[in-house]
Amino acid sequence: MAAKAPVKRNLSAEKRARQAEKKNARNRAVKSKVKGAIKAVETSVRAKDAEASASALKEAVSAITAASAKGILHKNNASRKISRLTRKANAALKA
């Protein structure tokens, strides 16, 4: 975790620091949800469970798209993650 910032000297700087803390916490929560969804897809693919990987993929794509829409992930980054996950899930479905 990052260290606390030094004491601010004016009201607008204090408010900006408060807002940054809230935003940081929200962004961390969304990123964590995305990482968990990706991990769920990868574990179901490794277990060769086609049904579970299909449902996990649907949830992961939804989480990644939401993070991209909120500006937490860049759209190309989100697209790349979705593409790679879909490719892995489809390979599991074929096998």
HELIX and SHEET records of a PDB file:
HELIX    1   1 LEU A   11  ARG A   46  1                                  36    
HELIX    2   2 ALA A   50  ALA A   69  1                                  20    
HELIX    3   3 LYS A   75  LYS A   94  1                                  20    
END                                                                             
